[in-house]
């Protein structure tokens, strides 16, 4: 009988390249060197190279991993007892970026953005919103997986996915205080075939947000709260934005969030579209505004008062949505007078105000149909 040789993946341990788990030495150079070695591994062993971060606490000032790699992909294996943490000071827009990283796989460990000092700066008015670092930025990449990773206290967005295809996020935990500003959990835009599965998110902003150009998206088995819920938008800020289509949100639990399932458009005449979006099997627990479509979004009352959204919203379905609303109006479809919402389908909606009292629905320029039990009574 012929013997089959077993191959072992080549490992590139960051400690071997000079990283020190001592809470104080910047490991950026060592981690980048280990990654470059893995990236240039041609895979002669028959397995994908592994960039390994062992147990301990590693300071990382910033890391920009730019591909493409010669290897078929790199596995970034972070020990479950390992924490990679950012400096408290803010000096860049992105902390860890993977660009042109086809075949990337990240698993395990914790990325700690140490956002407390930056949040205090923003609250005091000394730092500008939108200028702080994102923790994990994945862009222009294909066939990416992020699994069993914890993202903690990002200065701003925890994870962004831009211009990617075939991305799977699974078993991830994202944690930040309810009052931490602009700390969205996962934001995807201009991306296709993205799956977010079995993930728990509690932040000071949207748990998951979808921007322009997002299509063929599956969000399933999500726990969200605190935070602002699961959102599409804001859209329509610029003319010619790509639309959002083919989005499925299935089996989610939202607890104590300021919104539930939200679609929001700037009250501006710029064109765009949201179509074929399905929300199903979602439980709300003391959620303010459980079901919201807002085409008149104008938070600062600048540039948009009196305007009407040019984004067309169609073919939305809500099925088996149940639980409690923290506000009397549980269903709010505030659509555009010039581009009314169409094709909204409600089936088996059971929402109460504070568990026991009847909730209300308010609709404007929205058309659709109902089936099964629908509580509160529909506007259609």
C-alpha positions in Angstrom: 0.0 0.0 0.0 1.3 3.4 -1.0 2.1 5.8 1.9 0.6 9.3 1.6 2.9 12.0 3.0 1.1 14.4 5.4 1.8 18.0 4.9 1.9 20.6 7.6 1.1 24.3 7.0 4.0 26.6 7.3 3.7 28.8 10.4 5.0 32.3 10.8 4.8 33.2 14.5 5.0 36.9 15.2 7.2 36.3 18.2 9.9 34.8 16.0 9.9 38.1 14.1 10.3 40.2 17.2 6.9 40.8 18.6 6.8 41.0 22.4 3.7 40.3 24.6 4.8 42.9 27.2 2.0 45.5 27.0 4.4 48.2 25.8 6.5 47.2 22.8 5.0 48.1 19.4 4.7 44.9 17.5 3.8 46.5 14.1 7.1 45.8 12.4 7.2 42.2 13.6 3.6 41.4 12.6 4.1 43.0 9.2 7.3 41.0 8.6 5.6 37.8 9.6 2.7 38.6 7.3 5.0 39.4 4.4 6.8 36.0 4.8 3.4 34.2 4.9 2.2 36.2 1.9 5.3 35.2 -0.2 4.9 31.5 0.7 4.1 29.8 -2.5 2.4 26.9 -0.7 4.9 24.2 -1.7 3.9 22.3 1.5 0.4 21.8 0.0 -1.2 23.9 2.7 -2.0 27.6 3.3 0.5 29.5 5.3 -0.5 30.5 8.9 0.4 33.8 10.5 0.2 33.0 14.2 -0.3 35.4 17.1 0.3 33.4 20.3 -1.2 34.0 23.8 -0.4 37.4 25.4 -1.1 41.1 24.9 0.5 42.8 21.9 0.6 46.5 21.2 0.0 47.3 17.6 0.3 50.9 16.4 -1.1 50.3 12.9 -1.0 47.6 10.2 -1.7 47.9 6.5 -1.6 44.5 4.8 -1.6 45.0 1.1 -1.8 42.2 -1.5 -2.0 40.4 -3.7 -0.1 37.5 -2.1 1.9 34.8 -3.9 0.3 32.3 -1.6 -3.3 31.2 -2.3 -4.4 32.9 1.0 -3.2 33.5 4.5 -4.7 32.2 7.7 -4.3 34.7 10.5 -4.6 32.5 13.7 -4.9 34.6 16.9 -4.8 32.5 20.1 -8.0 32.7 22.1 -5.9 34.0 25.0 -4.3 36.7 22.8 -5.3 40.4 22.7 -3.9 42.8 20.1 -4.5 46.3 21.3 -4.3 49.8 19.8 -2.7 52.9 21.2 -5.1 55.2 23.0 -3.9 58.2 20.8 -5.5 58.8 17.4 -3.3 59.3 14.4 -4.9 57.5 11.5 -8.2 56.6 10.0 -7.8 52.8 10.0 -6.1 50.6 12.6 -5.9 47.3 10.8 -6.5 47.1 7.0 -6.4 44.2 4.6 -6.4 45.4 1.0 -6.5 43.0 -2.0 -6.4 40.1 0.4 -8.0 37.3 -1.6 -8.4 34.1 0.4 -7.8 35.8 3.8 -9.0 33.9 6.9 -9.0 35.4 10.3 -9.9 33.4 13.4 -9.8 33.7 17.2 -8.5 36.2 19.7 -9.4 39.8 20.5 -8.8 43.1 18.8 -9.1 45.9 21.4 -9.4 49.4 19.8 -9.1 51.1 23.2 -11.6 53.8 22.2 -12.3 55.3 25.6 -10.0 58.3 25.3 -11.2 59.1 21.8 -14.9 58.9 22.8 -14.2 61.4 25.6 -12.5 63.7 23.1 -15.5 63.6 20.8 -18.0 64.2 23.6 -16.0 67.2 24.7 -16.1 68.6 21.1 -12.3 68.4 20.6 -12.4 65.5 18.1 -14.4 65.5 14.9 -17.0 62.7 14.3 -16.0 60.4 11.5 -12.3 61.0 11.8 -11.4 58.2 14.2 -9.8 54.8 13.3 -11.9 51.8 12.3 -10.6 48.6 13.9 -10.7 46.1 11.0 -11.1 47.3 7.4 -11.3 44.7 4.6 -11.4 46.1 1.1 -11.3 44.9 -2.5 -10.9 41.3 -1.5 -12.5 38.0 -2.5 -13.1 34.8 -0.5 -12.6 36.2 3.0 -13.6 34.6 6.3 -13.6 36.1 9.8 -14.5 33.7 12.5 -14.6 33.5 16.3 -13.0 36.9 16.6 -13.8 39.5 19.3 -13.8 43.2 18.5 -13.7 45.4 21.5 -14.1 49.2 22.1 -13.3 50.4 18.6 -12.7 54.2 18.3 -15.3 54.2 15.5 -16.6 51.4 13.2 -15.5 48.0 14.4 -15.5 46.3 11.0 -15.9 47.7 7.5 -16.3 45.6 4.3 -15.8 47.6 1.1 -15.8 46.4 -2.5 -15.5 42.8 -1.6 -17.2 39.6 -2.7 -17.6 36.2 -1.0 -17.1 37.4 2.6 -18.2 35.3 5.6 -18.4 36.7 9.1 -19.3 34.0 11.6 -19.2 33.5 15.4 -17.9 37.1 16.0 -18.5 39.2 19.1 -18.5 43.0 19.0 -18.6 44.9 22.2 -18.7 48.6 23.1 -20.7 50.7 25.5 -24.1 52.0 24.5 -22.9 55.6 24.7 -19.8 55.1 22.6 -20.4 57.3 19.5 -20.2 56.1 15.9 -19.1 52.6 16.9 -21.1 50.6 14.3 -20.5 46.9 14.5 -20.2 45.8 10.9 -20.7 48.2 7.9 -20.7 46.8 4.4 -20.9 48.8 1.1 -20.2 48.1 -2.6 -20.0 44.4 -1.7 -21.6 41.2 -3.0 -22.3 37.8 -1.5 -21.6 38.7 2.1 -22.8 36.5 5.0 -23.0 37.6 8.6 -23.9 34.5 10.7 -24.2 33.7 14.4 -22.8 37.0 15.6 -23.4 39.0 18.8 -23.1 42.8 18.6 -23.6 45.4 21.2 -22.4 49.0 20.4 -23.2 52.7 20.5 -24.5 52.7 16.9 -25.9 50.4 14.3 -25.2 46.7 15.0 -25.1 46.1 11.2 -25.4 48.8 8.6 -25.5 48.4 4.8 -24.4 51.2 2.5 -24.7 51.8 -1.3 -23.9 49.0 -3.7 -24.6 46.1 -1.3 -26.3 43.1 -2.8 -26.9 39.4 -2.2 -26.5 39.8 1.6 -27.4 37.2 4.2 -27.7 38.2 7.9 -28.7 35.3 10.1 -28.7 34.3 13.8 -27.8 37.8 15.1 -28.1 39.1 18.6 -28.1 42.9 18.7 -28.1 45.3 21.6 -27.3 47.8 22.8 -27.1 49.8 19.6 -29.2 51.3 16.9 -30.4 48.1 15.3 -30.0 46.7 11.8 -30.0 49.4 9.2 -29.9 50.0 5.5 -28.6 53.5 4.8 -28.4 56.3 5.1 -28.7 56.4 1.3 -29.3 59.2 -1.2 -26.7 61.7 0.0 -25.1 61.7 -3.5 -26.7 61.4 -6.9 -26.0 58.2 -8.8 -25.3 56.0 -5.7 -25.5 52.3 -6.4 -28.7 50.7 -5.0 -29.1 48.0 -2.3 -30.9 44.7 -3.4 -31.4 41.1 -2.4 -30.9 41.4 1.4 -32.1 38.7 3.8 -32.3 39.2 7.5 -33.4 36.0 9.2 -33.5 34.9 12.9 -32.4 37.9 14.9 -33.0 39.1 18.5 -32.8 42.8 19.2 -32.8 43.9 22.8 -33.1 47.5 24.1 -32.0 49.1 20.8 -33.0 52.6 19.7 -34.3 51.1 16.4 -35.1 47.7 15.2 -35.2 47.0 11.4 -34.5 50.4 9.8 -34.2 51.7 6.2 -33.3 55.4 6.0 -32.9 57.8 3.1 -31.8 61.4 3.1 -34.6 63.8 2.2 -32.8 64.8 -1.0 -33.8 64.3 -4.6 -30.8 62.1 -5.5 -31.7 58.9 -7.3 -31.2 55.3 -6.0 -33.0 52.2 -5.0 -33.7 49.6 -2.3 -35.4 46.5 -3.6 -36.0 42.8 -2.6 -35.3 43.0 1.1 -36.6 40.3 3.5 -36.9 40.5 7.3 -38.1 37.2 8.9 -38.2 35.6 12.4 -37.1 38.6 14.3 -37.8 39.1 18.1 -37.9 42.6 19.6 -37.3 43.1 23.3 -38.1 46.7 24.5 -37.0 48.1 21.1 -37.8 51.7 20.2 -39.1 51.9 16.7 -39.1 48.2 15.8 -39.9 48.6 12.1 -38.9 51.9 10.4 -38.7 53.1 6.8 -37.7 56.8 6.8 -37.3 58.6 3.5 -37.3 62.0 5.2 -34.1 61.6 7.1 -32.6 65.1 7.9 -31.1 65.0 11.3 -29.4 68.4 11.4 -32.1 70.2 9.3 -29.4 71.4 6.9 -29.4 71.0 3.1 -32.5 68.8 3.1 -35.5 70.5 4.8 -38.5 70.5 2.5 -36.9 68.1 0.0 -38.2 64.7 -0.9 -36.1 61.5 -1.3 -35.4 60.3 -4.8 -34.6 56.8 -3.7 -37.1 54.2 -4.8 -38.0 51.6 -2.2 -39.9 48.4 -3.4 -40.5 44.8 -2.5 -39.9 44.7 1.2 -41.2 41.8 3.2 -41.6 41.4 7.0 -42.6 37.9 8.2 -42.9 36.6 11.8 -41.8 39.8 13.6 -42.8 39.7 17.3 -42.0 41.2 20.7 -42.3 44.5 22.5 -41.9 48.1 21.4 -40.5 50.7 23.8 -42.4 53.4 22.0 -46.2 53.6 21.2 -45.6 53.5 17.4 -44.1 50.1 16.6 -44.4 50.4 12.8 -43.5 53.6 11.0 -43.3 53.8 7.2 -42.5 57.5 6.4 -42.1 57.3 2.6 -41.4 60.0 0.0 -44.2 61.9 -1.6 -42.5 61.8 -5.0 -41.2 58.2 -4.7 -43.7 56.3 -2.6 -42.7 52.9 -1.1 -44.4 50.0 -3.0 -44.7 46.3 -2.6 -44.4 46.1 1.2 -45.7 42.7 2.5 -46.5 42.1 6.1 -47.2 38.6 7.4 -47.6 37.5 11.1 -46.6 40.7 12.8 -47.1 40.6 16.6 -45.8 43.7 18.3 -47.0 45.1 21.6 -46.2 48.4 23.4 -44.3 47.5 26.5 -45.4 43.8 26.2 -49.1 44.3 27.1 -50.6 47.5 25.6 -51.6 47.8 21.9 -49.0 49.4 19.6 -49.7 51.7 16.7 -48.7 51.9 13.1 -48.2 55.1 11.1 -47.7 55.2 7.4 -47.3 57.9 4.8 -47.0 57.3 1.0 -46.6 53.5 1.5 -48.4 50.8 -0.3 -48.5 47.1 0.3 -50.5 44.1 1.6 -51.0 42.0 4.7 -51.6 38.4 5.5 -52.0 36.4 8.7 -52.1 38.2 12.0 -50.8 41.7 11.9 -50.6 43.7 15.2 -50.6 46.6 15.3 -53.2 46.9 12.5 -51.6 47.8 9.2 -51.9 51.0 7.3 -52.6 49.2 4.0 
